[in-house]
Amino acid sequence: MPKPPRSPIVTDREKTIGVRVSPREYEAIQRRADKLGLRVASYVRLLALQDAEEELSPKN
């Protein structure tokens, strides 16, 4: 399945996180990302930040 086009949205993301996975693990992650129409990086970011929503929300 072809990768979705990159979003032209400018963000303040400038840090990277590298994670090594086996080919089998990568394929499983890729399949799940594809099902959601996401790139692997976006899918992994979504999972990593699921529990951090409260911490990342603007302070009132």
C-alpha positions as CSV (number, residue, x, y, z in Angstrom):
1,M,0.0,0.0,0.0
2,P,1.5,3.4,-0.9
3,K,2.3,5.8,1.9
4,P,-0.1,8.7,2.4
5,P,1.1,12.1,1.3
6,R,2.9,14.1,3.9
7,S,1.0,16.9,5.5
8,P,2.2,20.4,4.7
9,I,1.5,21.5,8.3
10,V,4.4,23.2,10.0
11,T,5.1,21.9,13.5
12,D,7.5,22.6,16.3
13,R,8.7,19.0,16.3
14,E,12.4,18.9,16.2
15,K,13.4,16.0,18.4
16,T,13.6,12.4,17.2
17,I,13.3,9.1,19.0
18,G,14.9,6.0,17.5
19,V,13.6,2.5,18.2
20,R,14.9,-0.7,16.9
21,V,12.4,-3.4,16.0
22,S,12.7,-6.8,14.3
23,P,11.4,-7.2,10.8
24,R,8.4,-9.1,12.1
25,E,7.6,-6.3,14.7
26,Y,8.0,-3.6,12.0
27,E,5.6,-5.5,9.7
28,A,3.0,-5.7,12.5
29,I,3.3,-2.0,13.2
30,Q,3.1,-1.1,9.5
31,R,-0.1,-3.2,9.0
32,R,-1.7,-1.4,12.0
33,A,-0.6,2.0,10.7
34,D,-1.9,1.2,7.3
35,K,-5.3,0.2,8.6
36,L,-5.6,3.6,10.2
37,G,-4.3,5.4,7.1
38,L,-1.2,6.6,9.1
39,R,2.5,6.6,8.5
40,V,4.5,4.4,10.9
41,A,6.0,7.4,12.7
42,S,2.5,9.0,13.2
43,Y,1.1,5.7,14.5
44,V,3.9,5.2,16.9
45,R,3.6,8.8,18.1
46,L,-0.1,8.4,18.6
47,L,0.5,5.3,20.8
48,A,3.3,6.9,22.7
49,L,1.2,10.0,23.6
50,Q,-2.1,8.3,24.3
51,D,-1.6,8.5,28.1
52,A,0.1,11.9,28.0
53,E,-3.0,13.9,26.8
54,E,-3.6,15.5,30.2
55,E,0.1,16.4,30.6
56,L,0.3,18.0,27.1
57,S,-3.0,20.0,27.3
58,P,-2.6,23.8,27.8
59,K,-2.6,24.9,31.4
60,N,-5.6,27.0,32.4
